Amino acid sequence: MAKVIYQEISVVLPAYRGNRLQKILAGVIMEELGKEGHSFRYICCTVAPFNMPSLKDKFAQGMQIAALTEKYGGLTRYVFVKDLYEPVPPACREVTPIPMNDFSAQKEKLAAGFRGIKMEEKENRLWIHYGRK
């Protein structure tokens, strides 16, 4: 775990929401991690399903869903990860969209070596696209 840094929670007061503060902070963090002199290989974080601002932010940072599990006393969370040595993940040969509320199908894909690579809204539903090399 010495090679892993955890991206902690960011909370924006209601009066300041909509100013892209989470995105700005993420940019600063990623810029610092892009500099030499640290020993970290991976950056990880957890996000609640349907937390749209945080999900958009993590995908925009190039992070991918590596797990869907219970954390923090039984709360369902996506575990996002990014390999700092490979900032642009290789293209996926196989991609499958899964409705965000279908946790069972998502866990199945993750167990088969897929990663959540993007999110989209289609037909009034939220979808996570799972891909693998």
C-alpha positions in Angstrom: 0.0 0.0 0.0 3.0 2.3 0.2 2.6 3.0 -3.6 -1.1 4.1 -3.2 -2.4 7.6 -2.3 -6.0 8.0 -1.4 -7.9 11.0 -2.8 -9.9 12.2 0.2 -13.5 13.5 0.1 -14.2 17.1 -1.0 -17.3 18.9 0.2 -18.5 22.1 -1.4 -20.9 24.3 0.6 -24.2 24.8 -1.2 -23.6 28.5 -1.7 -20.5 27.7 -3.8 -21.7 24.7 -5.8 -21.7 25.1 -9.5 -18.3 26.8 -9.5 -16.4 23.7 -10.5 -14.4 23.8 -7.3 -14.2 20.0 -7.1 -12.8 19.9 -10.6 -10.3 22.7 -9.9 -9.1 20.9 -6.7 -8.7 17.6 -8.6 -6.6 19.5 -11.3 -4.3 20.8 -8.6 -3.9 17.3 -7.0 -3.2 15.6 -10.4 -0.7 18.4 -11.3 1.1 17.8 -8.0 1.1 14.0 -8.6 2.5 14.6 -12.1 5.7 16.1 -10.6 8.7 13.9 -9.8 9.8 13.2 -6.3 7.0 11.0 -4.9 6.8 7.2 -4.7 3.1 6.8 -5.5 2.0 4.6 -8.4 -1.8 4.6 -7.9 -4.4 7.1 -6.8 -7.7 5.7 -5.4 -10.9 7.0 -4.0 -14.5 5.9 -3.3 -17.7 7.4 -4.7 -21.3 6.7 -3.9 -23.3 5.4 -6.9 -25.6 8.3 -8.2 -23.3 11.0 -6.8 -23.2 12.6 -10.2 -20.8 15.5 -9.5 -18.2 13.1 -8.0 -18.7 10.5 -10.6 -18.2 13.0 -13.4 -15.2 14.4 -11.6 -13.5 11.0 -11.2 -14.1 10.0 -14.8 -12.8 13.4 -16.0 -9.6 12.8 -14.0 -9.1 9.6 -16.0 -9.9 7.3 -13.1 -11.7 4.0 -13.6 -14.0 1.9 -11.5 -12.1 -1.1 -10.2 -14.6 -2.4 -7.6 -18.2 -2.0 -6.4 -18.4 -2.9 -2.7 -19.7 -2.1 0.7 -17.7 0.3 2.8 -18.2 2.6 5.8 -20.6 0.3 7.6 -22.5 -1.1 4.7 -22.7 1.7 2.2 -22.4 0.8 -1.5 -19.4 2.5 -3.1 -17.5 2.5 -6.3 -13.7 2.2 -5.8 -11.9 4.3 -8.4 -8.2 3.9 -9.4 -5.7 5.5 -11.7 -2.3 4.2 -12.5 0.0 7.2 -12.4 2.6 5.4 -14.5 0.0 4.8 -17.3 -2.0 8.1 -17.3 -3.8 7.1 -20.5 -5.2 3.6 -20.2 -5.0 1.4 -23.3 -8.0 1.2 -25.5 -10.6 -1.4 -24.6 -11.4 -4.1 -27.2 -14.5 -5.1 -25.4 -17.0 -2.6 -23.9 -20.4 -3.3 -22.3 -22.8 -0.6 -21.0 -24.7 -1.6 -17.8 -27.4 0.4 -16.0 -26.0 2.1 -12.9 -28.7 0.6 -10.7 -27.8 -3.0 -11.8 -25.1 -3.6 -9.1 -25.1 -7.4 -9.7 -24.2 -7.1 -13.4 -21.5 -4.5 -12.6 -19.9 -6.7 -10.0 -20.0 -9.6 -12.5 -18.1 -7.6 -15.1 -15.6 -6.3 -12.5 -14.9 -9.9 -11.3 -14.3 -10.8 -15.0 -11.5 -8.2 -15.2 -13.5 -5.2 -16.7 -13.1 -1.6 -15.4 -15.8 1.1 -15.4 -14.4 3.5 -18.0 -17.2 6.1 -18.6 -20.7 7.1 -17.6 -23.5 8.3 -19.8 -27.2 9.2 -19.6 -29.3 7.5 -22.2 -33.0 6.9 -22.5 -33.5 8.6 -19.1 -31.2 6.1 -17.4 -27.6 6.2 -16.2 -25.2 3.7 -17.6 -21.7 2.8 -16.7 -19.6 1.4 -19.6 -17.3 -1.4 -18.6 -14.3 -2.3 -20.8 -11.3 -4.5 -20.8 -8.2 -4.8 -23.0 
